[in-house]
Amino acid sequence: MSNNINLIGDKNQKIRSPLLKRLNVLRFFAMLFLFAVSITSTIFFLLIAFSPLPALQQQEQRQLQVLSQFQTVMGRIELINNRVENIDQLLQSRRSLDQLLTLLLSKIPSNVSLEAYQLMPPIVSLTVRSDSLSSIQELSNQIVAEEGKSFSQVTLSSLAIDPESQEFSMTITASLINTQGEK
Amino acid sequence: MEYKRVFWGQKSLRFWYLRYKDSPLYAGAVFGVISTVSLILLIFLVIPQIQSWFSLREQVVQMEQKIAVLRNNTTYLQSVDRAQVQKQLDISLAALPWDKQVDSILQAINNASITSGVGLGDFAFQIGNVSTLAASVTSDPETRGLNTTRVNISVTGSLARVQKFLETLQKSLPLSEVISAEGTSQSTNILMQFYQKPLPSLSFKPDKPIVPVSAQDTALLNQLSEWKVPIVPDQVIESSNAAIPLF
């Protein structure tokens, strides 16, 4: 049976049909898209409408009111922290000349007298006097022994003898390695 | 009349719908209108909603963090011993005063001389600008970014006593540092500097987490409290020949 027998049907319908079919599919997806957009919009509207932000803001205000009573204490604590930081740094870095003096005094033998001294970090200078050259040498040896520990460089500036008193006089200069003290 | 109805019907939407409902034109027009409306809604409604929701979410997270900080601050401040805080503040201010407290400096020197047994000679202050506002923090590394008051002092006594004097001063408040010392076995000239730090401008920021005074800092403050020079009322500064050329 031939298809051409049908006289009622539109001859162009077969040609239009696939296009229409495609357009209907597209129309369906467009409606689906519109539905999805509407649902998404509704969901986000609800999420925004029921946001906990206003409640949190009220809570924040209440906490701020409570904290305002402690304003002074907060300031004091901040001030303490601010000071302590500087104090700590200062104690770590300040020179400790008393320890240096103790070190130098401990090196001086009993029969050697200290004439003059100068502690001007990083330079330390000692002028000593003694009737015994060996004691003076002992002192210089002891200070030289500190080279590398406390002093970076030890220099014998002068060594003289007083002909009247027969006493030896020595000036020794040293450069300090570390002039920073401890707590 | 019938003619008019037919004519009216031809112009109604129903007529046009029935005329074109199966045509590709209609399907295309519907698709176009729906797509356009959907895109307009997406661009002008949904995307701004999403943006505002994300922004809101961020605000909520920030607010929750802020509230958590506020709660922690409140809990800490409610538990803190106010008397202890005041004591620690007093010690820290005694160690590092906000201005040039000459009386505290004299007290420290006097106490050190009494403890060590050295005699005090002349001493001179290099105070500089007395104004607290003139926080002339110099860039000199010697001053460690702090204000200083330099004192040149002459002491008499044996080296052991001078050493004790320096040691006592080192462990006295306000904090000081001996810059240089030179002399003989009987007298010594000492140059020292006392430190100050102007008070910082404090602002009330409750949402900033409070940093509690650490155990290490508390130990340091306890140590410093032992260095505090006891103030004796109406104490006279003892000096061998007390010439105090101030300013």
HADDOCK unambig.tbl for C-alpha pairs under 7 A between the chains (distance, minus, plus):
assign (segid A and resid 19 and name CA) (segid B and resid 24 and name CA) 6.91 0.50 0.50
assign (segid A and resid 20 and name CA) (segid B and resid 24 and name CA) 5.10 0.50 0.50
assign (segid A and resid 23 and name CA) (segid B and resid 24 and name CA) 6.86 0.50 0.50
assign (segid A and resid 23 and name CA) (segid B and resid 27 and name CA) 5.79 0.50 0.50
assign (segid A and resid 23 and name CA) (segid B and resid 28 and name CA) 6.10 0.50 0.50
assign (segid A and resid 24 and name CA) (segid B and resid 27 and name CA) 6.15 0.50 0.50
assign (segid A and resid 26 and name CA) (segid B and resid 31 and name CA) 6.52 0.50 0.50
assign (segid A and resid 27 and name CA) (segid B and resid 27 and name CA) 6.75 0.50 0.50
assign (segid A and resid 27 and name CA) (segid B and resid 30 and name CA) 6.65 0.50 0.50
assign (segid A and resid 27 and name CA) (segid B and resid 31 and name CA) 4.54 0.50 0.50
assign (segid A and resid 30 and name CA) (segid B and resid 31 and name CA) 6.11 0.50 0.50
assign (segid A and resid 30 and name CA) (segid B and resid 34 and name CA) 5.90 0.50 0.50
assign (segid A and resid 30 and name CA) (segid B and resid 35 and name CA) 5.46 0.50 0.50
assign (segid A and resid 31 and name CA) (segid B and resid 34 and name CA) 6.43 0.50 0.50
assign (segid A and resid 33 and name CA) (segid B and resid 38 and name CA) 6.78 0.50 0.50
assign (segid A and resid 34 and name CA) (segid B and resid 34 and name CA) 6.84 0.50 0.50
assign (segid A and resid 34 and name CA) (segid B and resid 38 and name CA) 4.93 0.50 0.50
assign (segid A and resid 37 and name CA) (segid B and resid 38 and name CA) 6.64 0.50 0.50
assign (segid A and resid 37 and name CA) (segid B and resid 42 and name CA) 6.32 0.50 0.50
assign (segid A and resid 41 and name CA) (segid B and resid 46 and name CA) 5.24 0.50 0.50
assign (segid A and resid 44 and name CA) (segid B and resid 49 and name CA) 6.23 0.50 0.50
assign (segid A and resid 44 and name CA) (segid B and resid 50 and name CA) 6.66 0.50 0.50
assign (segid A and resid 48 and name CA) (segid B and resid 53 and name CA) 6.06 0.50 0.50
assign (segid A and resid 53 and name CA) (segid B and resid 60 and name CA) 5.59 0.50 0.50
assign (segid A and resid 56 and name CA) (segid B and resid 63 and name CA) 6.67 0.50 0.50
assign (segid A and resid 60 and name CA) (segid B and resid 67 and name CA) 5.81 0.50 0.50
assign (segid A and resid 63 and name CA) (segid B and resid 70 and name CA) 6.30 0.50 0.50
assign (segid A and resid 63 and name CA) (segid B and resid 71 and name CA) 6.97 0.50 0.50
assign (segid A and resid 67 and name CA) (segid B and resid 74 and name CA) 6.03 0.50 0.50
assign (segid A and resid 67 and name CA) (segid B and resid 206 and name CA) 6.82 0.50 0.50
assign (segid A and resid 70 and name CA) (segid B and resid 77 and name CA) 6.82 0.50 0.50
assign (segid A and resid 71 and name CA) (segid B and resid 204 and name CA) 6.70 0.50 0.50
assign (segid A and resid 75 and name CA) (segid B and resid 202 and name CA) 6.53 0.50 0.50
assign (segid A and resid 76 and name CA) (segid B and resid 89 and name CA) 6.65 0.50 0.50
assign (segid A and resid 77 and name CA) (segid B and resid 85 and name CA) 6.84 0.50 0.50
assign (segid A and resid 80 and name CA) (segid B and resid 88 and name CA) 6.94 0.50 0.50
assign (segid A and resid 80 and name CA) (segid B and resid 89 and name CA) 5.48 0.50 0.50
assign (segid A and resid 80 and name CA) (segid B and resid 92 and name CA) 6.34 0.50 0.50
assign (segid A and resid 81 and name CA) (segid B and resid 213 and name CA) 6.40 0.50 0.50
assign (segid A and resid 83 and name CA) (segid B and resid 92 and name CA) 6.08 0.50 0.50
assign (segid A and resid 83 and name CA) (segid B and resid 96 and name CA) 6.97 0.50 0.50
assign (segid A and resid 84 and name CA) (segid B and resid 92 and name CA) 6.57 0.50 0.50
assign (segid A and resid 84 and name CA) (segid B and resid 217 and name CA) 6.67 0.50 0.50
assign (segid A and resid 94 and name CA) (segid B and resid 177 and name CA) 6.24 0.50 0.50
assign (segid A and resid 95 and name CA) (segid B and resid 177 and name CA) 6.54 0.50 0.50
assign (segid A and resid 95 and name CA) (segid B and resid 178 and name CA) 6.95 0.50 0.50
assign (segid A and resid 97 and name CA) (segid B and resid 178 and name CA) 6.58 0.50 0.50
assign (segid A and resid 98 and name CA) (segid B and resid 163 and name CA) 5.20 0.50 0.50
assign (segid A and resid 98 and name CA) (segid B and resid 166 and name CA) 5.31 0.50 0.50
assign (segid A and resid 98 and name CA) (segid B and resid 167 and name CA) 5.41 0.50 0.50
assign (segid A and resid 101 and name CA) (segid B and resid 163 and name CA) 6.37 0.50 0.50
assign (segid A and resid 102 and name CA) (segid B and resid 163 and name CA) 6.72 0.50 0.50
assign (segid A and resid 114 and name CA) (segid B and resid 185 and name CA) 5.96 0.50 0.50
assign (segid A and resid 115 and name CA) (segid B and resid 184 and name CA) 5.52 0.50 0.50
assign (segid A and resid 115 and name CA) (segid B and resid 185 and name CA) 6.04 0.50 0.50
assign (segid A and resid 116 and name CA) (segid B and resid 183 and name CA) 5.51 0.50 0.50
assign (segid A and resid 116 and name CA) (segid B and resid 184 and name CA) 4.14 0.50 0.50
assign (segid A and resid 116 and name CA) (segid B and resid 185 and name CA) 6.47 0.50 0.50
assign (segid A and resid 117 and name CA) (segid B and resid 182 and name CA) 5.49 0.50 0.50
assign (segid A and resid 117 and name CA) (segid B and resid 183 and name CA) 5.58 0.50 0.50
assign (segid A and resid 117 and name CA) (segid B and resid 184 and name CA) 6.18 0.50 0.50
assign (segid A and resid 118 and name CA) (segid B and resid 181 and name CA) 5.97 0.50 0.50
assign (segid A and resid 118 and name CA) (segid B and resid 182 and name CA) 4.14 0.50 0.50
assign (segid A and resid 118 and name CA) (segid B and resid 183 and name CA) 6.55 0.50 0.50
assign (segid A and resid 119 and name CA) (segid B and resid 180 and name CA) 5.44 0.50 0.50
assign (segid A and resid 119 and name CA) (segid B and resid 181 and name CA) 5.05 0.50 0.50
assign (segid A and resid 119 and name CA) (segid B and resid 182 and name CA) 5.87 0.50 0.50
assign (segid A and resid 120 and name CA) (segid B and resid 180 and name CA) 4.74 0.50 0.50
assign (segid A and resid 120 and name CA) (segid B and resid 181 and name CA) 6.61 0.50 0.50
